[in-house]
Amino acid sequence: MNGKRYTDEFKIEVVKQITEQGHKVNDVASRLDVNPSSIYNWIKKYGSDNSDYKIQSDHQSEINRLKKELRRVTEERDNLKKGRSVLCQRVPVRYAFIYEHRTDHAVTRLCSVMRVHPSGYYSWVKEPKSRRQKRDEHLMGLVKQYWIESGGVYGYRKIYTDLMELGESCGKNRVHKLMRLAGIKSQVGYRKPRYSKGNVSHIADNYLQQDFAVSEPNKVWVTDITYIRTYEGWLYLAVVIDLFSRQIIGWSMQHRMHSDIVLKALLMAVWRRKPDNNVIIHSDQGSQYTSSEWQSFLKTHNLTCSMSRRGNCYDNAVAESFFQLLKRERIKRRIYKNREEARRDIFDYIEMFYNPIRRHGNNGYLSPVEFEKNYDINKKSVY
């Protein structure tokens, strides 16, 4: 517009919009309401060919350079604060840090701070996981699956055996590492009961003598009783175990610990196994096992009574070991509202998990049921 006057500073800035920022003259003139011819005159006077402009331009360039350097130093300082712990990590970890902060800072700057080459970073972006990482993810899924299927009680040795059976190739240490990374482990640490020493008492001979190596089924059985706490009161569990395979062949659960509980557990074992030979049944000297009903039942079904001396738990260690597994792997992890809930859960552990599925170290990491099946198959092949 005519009559308007502009300072030199204003004119220089208008010129910069065109010569440095790349805007068109007509666009700048329209926006500032200035005659385009005036802007062309300003460009001749204050443009790059003008000595005053050159001095001012050099001065501005130095300012811009210093600002850029300040931004770079500030970015490096901020990145170092965020990624100080990452610098000592492996290269893929640093790549992941760069990828996470790529929207906040320039990738080239992040690569410089993290001491990696940009080309390596961009290659990682296309394929961020190595073959070993993919393999670990595959194995991790299987490890978690088998651990969950075990009820959260298996350790790395049993899960390793599961993986080998599936045909996967990996080492025990790798399985242990994957479990540690996933924060899963075997259920351990249930407190053992204390026993008091008893006086020597002779009711029946001790035919077991801590010899737990049995060559065939239905040769030696052991039996014992334990108790489970519920909000409704105690629930007592009696079991009969075949020493050959460690299979629970008889059990009974009642709210009172009378001789009837052990007789029902033994009756289940006899009905299941139907032994045609004499079987040694070993127990402690609890009142349930010294009763006349118990002794009469043994004679009727061709069972030989064997007992430890009072207070000696070592001969019945297999039964005690099972109770420890039950309480460590299942009962410790639950609070039962009543006896019926406890019965259901203990049945599930014995019949649905322990006998058919749980791997046992004494059986070469086969379940009790599988161990006896293999014995039957080998026996038939011999004949």
Sequence and secondary structure as in RCSB ss.txt:
>XXXX:A:sequence
MNGKRYTDEFKIEVVKQITEQGHKVNDVASRLDVNPSSIYNWIKKYGSDNSDYKIQSDHQSEINRLKKELRRVTE
ERDNLKKGRSVLCQRVPVRYAFIYEHRTDHAVTRLCSVMRVHPSGYYSWVKEPKSRRQKRDEHLMGLVKQYWIES
GGVYGYRKIYTDLMELGESCGKNRVHKLMRLAGIKSQVGYRKPRYSKGNVSHIADNYLQQDFAVSEPNKVWVTDI
TYIRTYEGWLYLAVVIDLFSRQIIGWSMQHRMHSDIVLKALLMAVWRRKPDNNVIIHSDQGSQYTSSEWQSFLKT
HNLTCSMSRRGNCYDNAVAESFFQLLKRERIKRRIYKNREEARRDIFDYIEMFYNPIRRHGNNGYLSPVEFEKNY
DINKKSVY
>XXXX:A:secstr
 TT    HHHHHHHHHHHHTS   HHHHHHHHT  HHHHHHHHHHHSTTSHHHHHHHHHHHHHHHHHHHHHHHHH
HHHHHHHHTTTTTS HHHHHHHHHHTTTTS HHHHHHHHT  HHHHHHHHHS S HHHHHHHHHHHHHHHHHHHT
TS   HHHHHHHHHHHT    HHHHHHHHHHHT                   SS  S TT    SSSSSEEEEEE
EEEEETTEEEEEEEEEETTTTEEEEEEEESS SHHHHHHHHHHHHHHH  SS EEEEE   TTTSSHHHHHHHHH
TTEEEEE  TT  GGGHHHHHHHHHHHHHTGGG   SSHHHHHHHHHIIIIIIITTT  BGGGTSB HHHHHHHH
HHHHHHH 
